[in-house]
Amino acid sequence: MPEPRITSIYVTPTALIAGHRRLPYACGRGGFRLQKREGDGATPCGRFALREVWYRPDRLAAPQTALPRRPIRRRDGWCDDPDHPAYNRPVAFPFAGRAEHLWRADPLYDLIAVLGHNDAPPVPGLGSAIFAHVARRNFAPTEGCIALRRGDLLWLLARCGPTSAFVIGPRAGANTRPA
């Protein structure tokens, strides 16, 4: 029997709980913040739907998930320029504004789940490019994203669908205990 879909992934300062699993993770170097700002290095607090999954097709097969999937291309980026109309949206390089390259030499963006933070519509300066992505080996802090081991992220995404969301904050899932 397949495992049920995971609808809420709880992230607190001490735990990431998905279904009945507690997974190691890294968050932003600025900790958790209710009032997220561009460049503060903080992970935003709140409930954020999973929008879609991007992956490097030269490094892994399309991941199993009920979420929309998109292969990352060499020209893909994400605008983090609050003064640009494409703020907090995917872009293609060359690009006139400031943007993060999604095609990277390191493995951090080999697999990305886009979180629905500040995207409906984006408000300039309130944070961009909040993803769940592959962690560094030592789980070093991120610029605001949630980072997991590649295998854990693949496991998680295989159990996520259109109703799945990250619930992030000091008391997220306070009454939830993994079995």
One Martini backbone bead per residue (centre of mass of N, CA, C, O) as a GRO file, in nm:
protein
  179
    1MET     BB    1   0.095   0.037   0.025
    2PRO     BB    2   0.082   0.353  -0.015
    3GLU     BB    3   0.165   0.640   0.095
    4PRO     BB    4   0.050   0.908   0.209
    5ARG     BB    5   0.001   1.216   0.173
    6ILE     BB    6   0.168   1.517   0.227
    7THR     BB    7   0.046   1.829   0.356
    8SER     BB    8   0.252   1.874   0.609
    9ILE     BB    9   0.554   2.059   0.669
   10TYR     BB   10   0.739   2.083   0.959
   11VAL     BB   11   0.919   2.388   1.072
   12THR     BB   12   1.167   2.422   1.310
   13PRO     BB   13   1.449   2.489   1.490
   14THR     BB   14   1.462   2.145   1.555
   15ALA     BB   15   1.254   2.055   1.309
   16LEU     BB   16   1.158   1.818   1.048
   17ILE     BB   17   0.822   1.722   0.967
   18ALA     BB   18   0.729   1.420   0.773
   19GLY     BB   19   0.500   1.270   0.882
   20HIS     BB   20   0.699   1.012   1.046
   21ARG     BB   21   0.940   1.215   0.994
   22ARG     BB   22   1.272   1.315   1.085
   23LEU     BB   23   1.463   1.577   0.935
   24PRO     BB   24   1.737   1.701   0.824
   25TYR     BB   25   1.832   2.059   0.828
   26ALA     BB   26   1.834   2.382   0.671
   27CYS     BB   27   1.849   2.729   0.723
   28GLY     BB   28   1.869   3.042   0.765
   29ARG     BB   29   2.114   3.256   0.892
   30GLY     BB   30   1.855   3.438   1.022
   31GLY     BB   31   1.647   3.243   1.061
   32PHE     BB   32   1.341   3.325   1.177
   33ARG     BB   33   1.077   3.530   1.004
   34LEU     BB   34   0.797   3.723   0.974
   35GLN     BB   35   0.964   3.979   0.838
   36LYS     BB   36   1.056   3.948   0.544
   37ARG     BB   37   1.366   4.028   0.365
   38GLU     BB   38   1.568   4.118   0.139
   39GLY     BB   39   1.883   3.975   0.238
   40ASP     BB   40   1.847   3.856   0.553
   41GLY     BB   41   1.867   3.523   0.565
   42ALA     BB   42   1.575   3.438   0.614
   43THR     BB   43   1.315   3.238   0.721
   44PRO     BB   44   0.997   3.221   0.660
   45CYS     BB   45   0.694   3.254   0.811
   46GLY     BB   46   0.452   2.996   0.746
   47ARG     BB   47   0.234   2.905   0.479
   48PHE     BB   48   0.368   2.704   0.196
   49ALA     BB   49   0.322   2.618  -0.100
   50LEU     BB   50   0.377   2.390  -0.349
   51ARG     BB   51   0.434   2.456  -0.686
   52GLU     BB   52   0.724   2.328  -0.787
   53VAL     BB   53   0.963   2.126  -0.980
   54TRP     BB   54   1.312   2.139  -1.011
   55TYR     BB   55   1.564   1.996  -1.244
   56ARG     BB   56   1.862   1.821  -1.330
   57PRO     BB   57   1.886   1.621  -1.613
   58ASP     BB   58   2.210   1.561  -1.590
   59ARG     BB   59   2.176   1.439  -1.267
   60LEU     BB   60   1.859   1.361  -1.288
   61ALA     BB   61   1.572   1.235  -1.278
   62ALA     BB   62   1.263   1.268  -1.277
   63PRO     BB   63   1.076   1.322  -1.022
   64GLN     BB   64   0.867   1.191  -0.795
   65THR     BB   65   0.546   1.356  -0.842
   66ALA     BB   66   0.241   1.563  -0.817
   67LEU     BB   67   0.401   1.787  -0.919
   68PRO     BB   68   0.518   2.007  -1.105
   69ARG     BB   69   0.764   1.980  -1.370
   70ARG     BB   70   1.111   2.114  -1.431
   71PRO     BB   71   1.367   2.167  -1.622
   72ILE     BB   72   1.685   2.279  -1.604
   73ARG     BB   73   1.847   2.542  -1.756
   74ARG     BB   74   2.123   2.730  -1.824
   75ARG     BB   75   1.934   3.012  -1.835
   76ASP     BB   76   1.822   2.987  -1.558
   77GLY     BB   77   1.636   3.198  -1.326
   78TRP     BB   78   1.599   3.432  -1.033
   79CYS     BB   79   1.447   3.710  -0.930
   80ASP     BB   80   1.610   3.956  -0.676
   81ASP     BB   81   1.492   4.237  -0.792
   82PRO     BB   82   1.289   4.481  -0.658
   83ASP     BB   83   1.314   4.681  -0.932
   84HIS     BB   84   1.185   4.447  -1.089
   85PRO     BB   85   0.909   4.309  -1.255
   86ALA     BB   86   1.036   3.995  -1.203
   87TYR     BB   87   1.003   3.960  -0.918
   88ASN     BB   88   0.992   3.646  -0.804
   89ARG     BB   89   1.085   3.514  -1.088
   90PRO     BB   90   1.138   3.362  -1.361
   91VAL     BB   91   1.433   3.356  -1.574
   92ALA     BB   92   1.648   3.459  -1.846
   93PHE     BB   93   1.956   3.430  -1.979
   94PRO     BB   94   1.997   3.717  -2.032
   95PHE     BB   95   1.972   3.976  -1.766
   96ALA     BB   96   1.912   4.302  -1.650
   97GLY     BB   97   1.886   4.204  -1.376
   98ARG     BB   98   1.880   4.059  -1.075
   99ALA     BB   99   2.001   3.710  -1.049
  100GLU     BB  100   1.969   3.372  -1.004
  101HIS     BB  101   2.131   3.085  -1.067
  102LEU     BB  102   2.020   2.749  -1.130
  103TRP     BB  103   2.276   2.675  -1.284
  104ARG     BB  104   2.510   2.482  -1.111
  105ALA     BB  105   2.805   2.342  -1.001
  106ASP     BB  106   2.667   2.267  -0.769
  107PRO     BB  107   2.404   2.062  -0.601
  108LEU     BB  108   2.179   2.252  -0.469
  109TYR     BB  109   1.999   2.279  -0.764
  110ASP     BB  110   1.916   1.989  -0.867
  111LEU     BB  111   1.676   2.037  -0.648
  112ILE     BB  112   1.353   2.210  -0.660
  113ALA     BB  113   1.120   2.362  -0.437
  114VAL     BB  114   0.865   2.581  -0.475
  115LEU     BB  115   0.767   2.836  -0.272
  116GLY     BB  116   0.473   3.033  -0.175
  117HIS     BB  117   0.649   3.312  -0.151
  118ASN     BB  118   0.572   3.611  -0.249
  119ASP     BB  119   0.353   3.535  -0.529
  120ALA     BB  120   0.033   3.674  -0.468
  121PRO     BB  121   0.183   3.894  -0.529
  122PRO     BB  122   0.471   4.035  -0.557
  123VAL     BB  123   0.665   4.212  -0.311
  124PRO     BB  124   0.887   4.433  -0.296
  125GLY     BB  125   1.133   4.314  -0.051
  126LEU     BB  126   0.986   4.027   0.078
  127GLY     BB  127   1.114   3.810  -0.094
  128SER     BB  128   1.305   3.546  -0.260
  129ALA     BB  129   1.373   3.235  -0.349
  130ILE     BB  130   1.195   3.009  -0.194
  131PHE     BB  131   1.330   2.694  -0.112
  132ALA     BB  132   1.367   2.352  -0.164
  133HIS     BB  133   1.689   2.199  -0.119
  134VAL     BB  134   2.002   2.108  -0.138
  135ALA     BB  135   2.238   2.030   0.083
  136ARG     BB  136   2.499   2.061   0.243
  137ARG     BB  137   2.699   1.843   0.402
  138ASN     BB  138   2.692   2.045   0.680
  139PHE     BB  139   2.434   2.224   0.694
  140ALA     BB  140   2.455   2.495   0.604
  141PRO     BB  141   2.338   2.782   0.577
  142THR     BB  142   2.118   2.980   0.417
  143GLU     BB  143   1.938   3.253   0.251
  144GLY     BB  144   1.621   3.106   0.337
  145CYS     BB  145   1.607   2.826   0.291
  146ILE     BB  146   1.540   2.482   0.256
  147ALA     BB  147   1.761   2.206   0.347
  148LEU     BB  148   1.828   1.880   0.207
  149ARG     BB  149   1.880   1.586   0.145
  150ARG     BB  150   1.838   1.444  -0.148
  151GLY     BB  151   1.689   1.185  -0.053
  152ASP     BB  152   1.480   1.335   0.124
  153LEU     BB  153   1.360   1.513  -0.099
  154LEU     BB  154   1.265   1.283  -0.278
  155TRP     BB  155   1.083   1.149  -0.070
  156LEU     BB  156   0.900   1.392  -0.021
  157LEU     BB  157   0.802   1.456  -0.317
  158ALA     BB  158   0.663   1.171  -0.355
  159ARG     BB  159   0.438   1.283  -0.117
  160CYS     BB  160   0.356   1.524  -0.294
  161GLY     BB  161   0.115   1.787  -0.367
  162PRO     BB  162  -0.111   2.043  -0.425
  163THR     BB  163  -0.167   2.041  -0.086
  164SER     BB  164   0.116   2.101  -0.014
  165ALA     BB  165   0.305   2.227   0.283
  166PHE     BB  166   0.490   2.462   0.446
  167VAL     BB  167   0.544   2.490   0.806
  168ILE     BB  168   0.684   2.788   0.944
  169GLY     BB  169   0.813   2.788   1.281
  170PRO     BB  170   0.842   2.775   1.621
  171ARG     BB  171   0.521   2.627   1.627
  172ALA     BB  172   0.520   2.424   1.418
  173GLY     BB  173   0.349   2.150   1.495
  174ALA     BB  174   0.322   2.127   1.818
  175ASN     BB  175   0.105   1.866   1.796
  176THR     BB  176   0.335   1.712   1.643
  177ARG     BB  177   0.431   1.361   1.622
  178PRO     BB  178   0.640   1.133   1.557
  179ALA     BB  179   0.639   0.775   1.546
   0.00000   0.00000   0.00000
